[in-house]
């Protein structure tokens, strides 16, 4: 049976990628930063990959498959 992925987590993922900021993405989804961070961590566990690297200048996407 196929695993169901949380679509809210995917939407959050897109916003983090487009803004480069977890805080901005959280705000656009009506979440606080800790809840958004937990949702992203859950999505990463569901997918089995780390999606972002946290840096001093925001979040950057990791290159998958490397």
N, C-alpha and C positions, 0 to 999 in steps of 0.2 A: 504494500500500500504506500502511495506517495505521501511524503510529509507536506503538511500545509505550512506555508510561510506567512508570517504576520504582515499583512499589507500596510498597516500603520508604520511598522518598522521600516518597510521599504520606502515609504513616502518620506520618513525622517531621513533615511539614508540619502535620498535624492537632494533634500534640502541642505544637508550637511555638505554634500559635494558641491552644490551650487553656491553656497555662502561661505564655505570654509570655516564655519563656526557652529559648534554644537549649541551654544547659547542662542544664537539667532534662529537656528532651526527649531529648537525647543519652543521658543517664544511663538513662532509661526504656527506651532501645533498645539498651543495652549498648555504646554508642559513646563515644569521647572527643569533646571539643568540636571539635577541628580536623576530624575525620572527618565529624561531623555537618554542619559548615559546608560541607565539600566536597560532601556529598550534597545539601544544599539548593541549592548553586550549580549542580550538575548538573541538578536538577529545574527550576530557573529557566531554564537554557539549553534544556532539552527543551521546555518550555512557551513559551519566548520572551517571558517576562514576569518582572519583579522582584516578588516576593511579599511581602517584609517590609522595613521600614525599621528599622535598628538605632539605638536611642537610649540615653541614659544610664539610663533606667528599664526597659530590656528591649526586646523586639522588638514592633513593631506592624505590623499588616497594612496593606498599601497598598490603596487603593480601586482596583479594576480598572475599566477603561473610562473613566477620567477623564483 
